[in-house]
Amino acid sequence: MTLFTSTISILVVGLGIIGLILKKNVLMKLLSLNIVNTSTILFFVLIVSEQGDRAPIGSSGLARMADPLPQALVLTSIVINFGVLALSLLFTMVLVKRYHTLDIDKIETSVKRDYKEESP
């Protein structure tokens, strides 16, 4: 793992977190969350990779083989991140259909107003 690539992945995580905090648009928040997830996966791959590792399938017996466990964890993480993003986009579509906006502040005030109207 080189210092440059690890620094870049940590900076990208920071940018994603800043986007999560500062953006008011729900889709931009989801994009920032996806950036954080992707850069976390990149950082994990950088940590476990070593120069000269070969795939465990189809390599000769003398070659140093890569550990398949981190590869399986990364693939599982990618699938889970995709599922979370798909479900979040579905919820965003429901919010837009109901409140006709992507602004989180307007949605929050509308939800509070609806809650006050429903309570006795």
VEXVO-297913 format. One record per residue (C-alpha): x, y, z; residue number from 1. Coordinates in steps of 0.25 Angstrom, whole numbers, plus 5000, padded with zeros to 4 digits. Example, Ala and Ser with C-alpha at 12.3 -4.5 7.8 and 13.67 -1.06 7.14 Angstrom:
// residues 2
5049,4982,5031,1
5055,4996,5029,2
END
This chain:
// residues 120
5000,5000,5000,1
5006,5013,4996,2
5004,5026,5004,3
4999,5034,4992,4
4987,5024,4989,5
4983,5022,5004,6
4983,5037,5005,7
4975,5039,4993,8
4964,5029,4998,9
4964,5035,5012,10
4962,5049,5006,11
4951,5043,4997,12
4944,5038,5010,13
4945,5052,5016,14
4939,5058,5004,15
4927,5048,5004,16
4925,5051,5019,17
4925,5066,5016,18
4915,5064,5005,19
4906,5056,5014,20
4906,5067,5025,21
4905,5080,5016,22
4896,5076,5004,23
4881,5078,5005,24
4877,5070,4993,25
4874,5055,4996,26
4880,5050,4983,27
4893,5057,4986,28
4893,5051,5000,29
4891,5037,4994,30
4902,5040,4984,31
4911,5045,4996,32
4908,5032,5003,33
4912,5024,4991,34
4925,5031,4990,35
4928,5028,5004,36
4925,5013,5002,37
4933,5012,4990,38
4945,5019,4996,39
4944,5010,5008,40
4945,4998,4999,41
4957,5004,4992,42
4964,5006,5005,43
4961,4992,5009,44
4966,4986,4996,45
4979,4995,4997,46
4981,4989,5011,47
4980,4975,5007,48
4987,4975,4994,49
5002,4972,4992,50
5011,4972,4981,51
5013,4959,4974,52
5000,4952,4979,53
4993,4943,4969,54
4979,4938,4968,55
4977,4925,4976,56
4971,4918,4964,57
4980,4914,4952,58
4993,4918,4958,59
5005,4909,4959,60
5009,4903,4973,61
5021,4912,4974,62
5014,4926,4973,63
5009,4933,4985,64
4994,4933,4985,65
4985,4944,4990,66
4976,4942,5001,67
4962,4939,4996,68
4955,4944,5009,69
4957,4959,5007,70
4952,4957,4993,71
4940,4951,4997,72
4937,4961,5008,73
4939,4972,4997,74
4929,4966,4988,75
4919,4964,4999,76
4921,4979,5003,77
4919,4983,4988,78
4906,4975,4987,79
4901,4981,5001,80
4904,4995,4997,81
4897,4993,4984,82
4884,4988,4991,83
4885,4999,5001,84
4886,5009,4990,85
4874,5003,4982,86
4865,5003,4994,87
4869,5017,4998,88
4866,5022,4983,89
4852,5015,4985,90
4850,5022,4998,91
4854,5035,4991,92
4844,5033,4980,93
4833,5031,4990,94
4837,5044,4997,95
4837,5052,4984,96
4824,5046,4980,97
4818,5050,4993,98
4824,5064,4996,99
4829,5068,4982,100
4843,5072,4986,101
4856,5067,4988,102
4860,5077,4999,103
4862,5071,5012,104
4858,5083,5020,105
4845,5084,5013,106
4842,5070,5014,107
4845,5071,5029,108
4835,5082,5031,109
4824,5075,5023,110
4826,5063,5031,111
4825,5071,5044,112
4813,5078,5039,113
4806,5065,5035,114
4810,5059,5049,115
4804,5071,5056,116
4791,5070,5048,117
4789,5055,5051,118
4792,5056,5066,119
4780,5060,5075,120
END
